[in-house]
């Protein structure tokens, strides 16, 4: 029972945190998506170079 309580609390906390981040972000949704895509592409390129 304690494990279920902990997991449900963690999930609720993560959901509240995600909503807060989206509401308080200084950029618009489209700008944020572009920024995330650029960072993801950079990480993927870096990992490809490391594995080669």
Secondary structure, DSSP 8 states (H G I E B T S, - for coil): -HHHHHHHHHHHHHHHHHHHHHHH-SS-HHHHHHHHHHHHHHHHHHHHHHH-
